[in-house]
Amino acid sequence: MTVGIVVVSHSSKIAEGAVELAAQMAPDVELVAAGGTDDERIGTSLEKVLAAVEQSLVDSGGDGVVVLTDLGSAVMTAESAMEFASDPDAVLLADAPLVEGLVAAAVAAQGGAAVGDVCKAAEAVAFGTVPAGVGGPEVPDVKDEPDASGNFELINPLGMHARPAAKIAGGLSGLDAEVTVNGVDGMSIMALMALMALAAGKGSTLRVEANGKDALKAVQYVGRLVEEGFGEL
């Protein structure tokens, strides 16, 4: 079993679409969409969210459930559903952007992370961070020389895209290190995907720099993913 994930949105289409996206990167994770009202209008439904949480608790086989939401009242609805859940202590609400947080959480769950770590993976995502020259600031250097670094050539056919970005960000979120990949935040899926705009396709090189206790582990983790073609070969 893996940790279950529930997506709460004001729109059933948004919830279902987010689940469909995350499922491409985490096929073994139980993802449940709980969007819209009972009559499919825009809004949230306590009954629908509670049913989704209960289903996910069963599907996770006791591993726990992480809930992600979109806007305002969805948070309150999710909190109410958690209070009424059969095992409220096994359900965590992530304070994270819906889509990016969901993908990071799903990848962490796919890797066998515990419920608390799955929630942390979602919350560790740096929302909206993109490379310099693509709408946002470059992550500043912590110091002149990183604790660990490496250069890795992309060998998978599509280079950097959503699935590799999710695997990198999801794995790094559980490590005690600050990591950049080609100068952008290695824990931000959006920033990593923006590397596509800088021609990070097959044959290009990822420069990974890390500082902190797990710096070497972080560089080795990214290097292993790249050398394995992100499982796409």
MOFEN-V979948 format. One record per run of one state. SS is the DSSP state (alpha for helix, beta for strand, coil for the rest). FROM is the first residue (numbers start at 1). TO is the last residue. If there is no record, write none. Layout:
SS	FROM	TO
SS	FROM	TO
This chain:
coil	1	3
beta	4	9
coil	10	11
alpha	12	25
coil	26	30
beta	31	35
coil	36	45
alpha	46	59
coil	60	64
beta	65	69
coil	70	71
alpha	72	84
coil	85	87
alpha	88	90
beta	91	93
coil	94	97
alpha	98	110
coil	111	114
alpha	115	124
coil	125	147
beta	148	153
coil	154	161
alpha	162	172
coil	173	177
beta	178	181
coil	182	183
beta	184	185
coil	186	188
alpha	189	198
coil	199	204
beta	205	211
coil	212	214
alpha	215	227
coil	228	228
alpha	229	231
coil	232	233
